[in-house]
Amino acid sequence: MNATEQTERTFPLYDWGNYENLTRPTVLDTTLRDGVQSLLGRYPSLDEKLGLMDLLIELGIEAFDIGFPVSSPKHKRQATRLAEHAAAKKPGIRLACLSRSKIEDVQAVVDVSQAAGVAVEAVIFVASSPARLLVEQWNVGELMKWSTKAIEFAVKEGIEVNFACEDATRSEPETLRALYKPALEHGATRFTLADTVGVCNVVSTTRIVRYFHENIIQGHPMGLDWHGHDDRGLAVANALAAVAAGATCVHTTVFGMGERCGNIAMEPLLANLHYLCGEHYKLDVLPRLTEYASTIFGETVTPRHSVVGRNAYTTAAGIHAASILKAAQLGRPDLSANVYAGFDPRLLGRKTEVQVGPLSGSANVKWKASQLGLTFSEDLAAQVLDVARKTDRILGDDEIRKIADSLTST
């Protein structure tokens, strides 16, 4: 049985969305640049970064932000090696490096591209929000001058330019137009909209993306990236709103790692894109990817983490377990996998799990008995549930086996 057959769902589930005009975006991984700016348990070695990149490419990620090469000779060497490795694994893959609007920053990206022998995009950014301009004592005229000079230099050196305003989502429309319009005129081929401190919601995200299309891009054939943070807990929702409004690429990180509360989390983003835009990514790679990332970054996957968390497809509630058990008894693995799950666990190579706790019923015990190879009886259910309610916690498999053994021996 192939993966499609294993995950085929033959019953209807109503969806209130309308996705007919939704175009699947590309996904750019920025774990190796923005993600490692997080307060990590440990910083990965170059070999570990290469291992992570291999898994991301296997998953189907189309683009990578591979670093900020001007920051140090070490980071430039690593960005070069990552570029070489990515191009060898997947020729033509999109690669990018961060650059301030300074010639030396752009030159560092040029150096990486030339040393690796592959195209590397320069993501040239300036800070544009009123708060940052006040702190730095800058004005928009200076920003225009610096960014234009940097873009012209990159174009002269044969480097593709992705122009970005840091904190764009807290910048006035007039400021954004004054900075992005010249960037387009001087050779930028892609724009990034950055919600740098995660202040957007789905309404404001939709408005700013539409504003760009209507007032700045105006039909020009160029890509529009969305780069969001999760400070208010809306990063994934905002990313999907951006795509619906016309963003063509979303930046993401494994676990949503990054500054403060992190970036757009890859796992729920890809899960949502699977349902909104159709099958594209090899989602069964996600468990291996997140396990590996957890090791190299010292980041723990919380039990409640979306899509890949330990509890994502597990229940101890009696009503839920009863429905799951009935679906299984009908011989409907598609139904039992989805009746109480927002994402089909079979797409990840996982399965629905039932535990026994203080809010469980006999269906929970019956399910566990079948999984543990035990003979189910009403006595077993009664005794297991009695222990669960007295101990007020989830029972371990060994505890359930011990109760079953005690019944057998009497």
N, C-alpha and C positions, 0 to 999 in steps of 0.2 A: 504494500500500500504506500503510495507516494505522499509527499507532504500536503498536496492539494486535497487529496482524498481524505487524509487524516483530519483536516481542519474544515472540511466542507460542512456548511450549515444549511439544512434543508427546510428550515422553518422561518417564517418572516418575523423580523423585529422592526417595529415602526421607528423611523428616524425623522425628527422634525426639521432637520436641516435640508437645505437645497444646495447641492454641490455640483450641479451641472456645468457651471461656468468656472469651476475651480481648477486651476492648472497646478500640477504638482511642482513645488519649488525644488531647487537643488538644496542640499544641506552641506554647510561648511563647518567642519570641526575645528574649534579653537581651544580644545583642551590643552594642547601643547604650547599655547601662548597665554591666552586669558585665563584658562583653567588653572595653570600652575601659579597664577598670582594669588590663589587662595592660600589660606593659612593651613598648609598641608601637614599631615603627620610626618611625611618624608618627601624629599624631592627626588624624582626618578633619574636614573642614569640614562645616558644616550641609548644604550642597548635596550633598556626598558621602554623608552619612548618609541624606538623602532618596532618593538614587539606590539605596542599599543597601536601604532599606525597600521601594522599588518592586519590586526583584527578589525580595525575600522574600515580598511579597504575591503576585507572579506565581507563585512556587513553591507557594503555598498555605498559608503560615504563618497561623495563626488569631489570634495574640495577640502583643503587644509590651510589653516593659518599656522605657519610653522615657526613663528617667533618674532622677536624684536631685535634684529641683528646688531644694531648700533649700540645696544646696551653693554656689550662686552665682547672681547675676542672669542671667548668660549661660546657665547650664544650665536655668534656669527658662524663658527665652525659647525655647531650642532644644526643650525638651520640649513647649512649647505649639505650636510650629510642626510638630513631628513628629505631635502629636495631630491637628492640623487636617488635615495631609496624609494621614495614615492613614485618617481618617474620610471624607475626600473620595474616596480611592481605593477603599475598601471599607467602606461604611456598616455600622455595627453591630459593627465589629471590636473585640475586647477590648484595652483599653489599661491600663497600670499604671505607677505611679511608686513608687519606694522612699521610705520614711519611717521615721525612728526613732520611738520612742514618746514624741514631744514634740509639743506643740500647734503650734509654729512649723513643724515639718516637715509635719504634716498640712495646715496652712493653705497651705503652698506647693503641695501637690497640689490643694487646692480652687481655688487661684488658676489653676493650669494648666487645670483642667477648665472653669472659668467663662470664662476668656479664649478657650479653643478652642471652647467651646460643645458639648463632647462629654463623655460619661461617662469618667472616669479613676479606676481603682481605686487605693486606697492600700494598698501592701504595708507594713504596720506591723510592725516587728520589735523584739525585745529579745534580748539575749545571755543564754543560759541555762546554758552549760556550767560545771562547777565551777571550771575554770581561769580563765575570764573573771570569774566572780563573785568569786573570790579576788583577782585582780589589781585589780579596780575597787572592792573592798570593798562589794559590793552584797549584798542578800539577796532571797529570792524574794518576800517581802511587798512590798518596794519595787517590784520588777518588775511584780507584779500591779497595784499602784496606778497606776503610770505607763502601763502598756498599756491598762488599763481606761479611764482618763481620755482617752487618745488615741483609742481606738475610739469612745467615746461622742461625742466632738467630731466625728469623721468622720461618724458616722451622723446626727448633728444637722444637719450641713452637706450631707447627701444624697450622701455618697461611699461607695461599696462598699468593704468592708474585707477584705483578705486578711491574716490574722495569721500571723506567722512567728517562730519561735525560731531565732536564729543558733546554729549548732553544736548543733542539736537531737539529732544522732546521737551526741553524747558527753554528753548530759544524762540524768539519772535519770528513770525513768518517773514518779515522784511529782512531780518538778519540772515536767515537761511537762503532766501532768494539771492541776496547780495553775495553770498559765498559760493553757493552751488552753481549758479548760472555761469560765472566766469570759469569755474572748474570744467564745466561741460565745453565751453568755448575754447579752452586751452588744451583739450585732449583727454580729459577723464572719460573712461569708457564704462564706468560703473560707479554707482553711489551706494553709500551705506548710511542708513538711518540708525542712530545709536540712542537707545533708551538707557543711558549710562548708569543711572541710579534707580532704575525700575519704577518710575513714577506713572507710567502709562496705565490705562485701562483699555478695554476693547473699543470703547467709543473714541477716545483720543487717538489710539493707534490707527483706527480706520480713517479718522479725519486727516492725520498728518500724511499717511501714505497717499490718500487721494489728492491732497494738496500738492504733493510732489508731482504726481502724474499730470495734474491739470495746470500747474503754474510753473514748473521747472523742467521736467522731462518733456512734456508736451509732444508725445509721440516719437521722440528720439529713440532709436533702437539701442537701448542700454539696459543693463541689469540694475535692479534695486534690491540691496541686501537689507535685512532686518537684524539688528544686534540688540538683544534685550537682556536685562537683569531682573532678578526676582525679589527685589527688596520689599515689594508689597504683595508678593505671592502670586503674581499674574503673568509670569514670563511666558509660559507655554500658551496660555489663552491669548496673550497679546501677539505671539508669533503666528498663531492660526488666524487671528483677525487681520494681521498684516498681509498674510498670503491671500486671504479673501479679497482684500482691498487692492492687491496688485504687486506685492513684494515677490521677487522671483528667487530669492535665496534667503535661508535662515541660518544664522550662526548658532552653534550649540556646543555643549560640552558634556562629557560623560558625568553622570550624577548631577549635572548642573553646577559643577565646580566653578569657582571664580571669586572675584572680589566680593567681600561682605556676604550677602545671602546667595551669591552665585549667579550663573547665567541660565539660559534656557536649557532645561534638562533634556538630554538626548532621548532617553528611554520613553517618556510619555509623548514627546514630540513625534517620534517615529511611529508609535502605536496609533496616535491620532491620524497621522498622514496615511497610514495603512487603510483606515476606514474612509477617510475623506477623498483620497486620491488614487486608491487602488494599490495592489501589491507591487512592491518595488524592492524593498530592503530585505535582506536575509535575517529576519528577526530572531531566528533560532541561534544566531551568533551572540545575541545580547547577554545571555547568562555567562558565557565564557568571557566576553569583553568586560562585563562589570566585575566578575570575580578577579580577573587579572588587574584591572584598574584599582580595585580595592587593595590589592597587595602592593602595587608599586607606589601608590599615593598614601597608603596608610589611612584611607578613608573607609569607614564602615558603611555598608549598605544597610539602612534601617529596615526593620521588618515591614514597615508601612510604606516603603518607597514604591512609587507608582511603577507598575508593570513588572519589575524584577524583584521586588521585596519578598521576603519569606512568607509574609501573610497575604500577599496579593490575591491568591486563589485558595485561601484557607478560611474555613468557618468553624466556629464551635456553637453557633446558634441552632437551637432545635428546629425552628421553622425552616431555616435555610437548608439544613441537613436533610430534613424530610423530603423537600422538593428535589434535591440533588439525588437522593436515593431512589425516589420514584422514577426519575428520568433514566437512571441507570438500569432499573428493573424493566423499563420499556425497551431496553436494548438501544438507547439513543445517546451515544457518547457526545454527539453534537449538542444535544439538549442539556445533558448534565454538566457540560463544560461551560455553558453560557447562561443557564437559568439564573445564577447568582454571581455573574462575573461581567465586568464592563469590558474586558478584553479576553479573547479566547486563549487560555494558557497553552493550548496545543501548538500555537504559532511559535512558542518559545521552547517547545519540547518539554513542557511541564504539564501537570495535571491538577485537577481539582482535589483538594485535600480536606478532610473532615477531622476535627479534633473533639475531645470531650472535656467540657468544663461545667461550671455551675449553672449555666443557662442552656445546657444541652437537653436533648430528649432521647428516647430509645433509638431513634433513627441514627443518631450519632454513634451510639454503641454498636448498632448493627453494621454500620459502615466500617468502623474500626475493626470489628471482629473479622469481617471479610478481608480486610487488608492485612491483618496479622495472622490469618489462617486459624482463627478460633471458631468454635461452634457457638452460634448466637442462641441465647435463651432469654426469656423474660426475667429469670432470676439474675442472669449476668447483667442485664440492663439495669435492674433495680439496684444491685450492689455497686456497680460502677458509678451510677448517677448519685447514689447516696454518699460515696466517698468524695466525688467531685464537688458536691454541694457543701460538704463539711470542711473540705480543705480550701474551697473558694479559689481554685486555680485550675489551669489546664493540666490534665493528667498525662503523664508520660506513657509510652508504649509498654515499658516494663511493669508499670503499676497495673495496667489493665491485664497484662498477661498473668501477673501474680494473683489478681482477683479471680481470673478464670481458672487458674490452677487450684486455688482454694476450693472452688465449687466442685471441681473434678475429684478432689481427694476426699470430699465428705460423702 
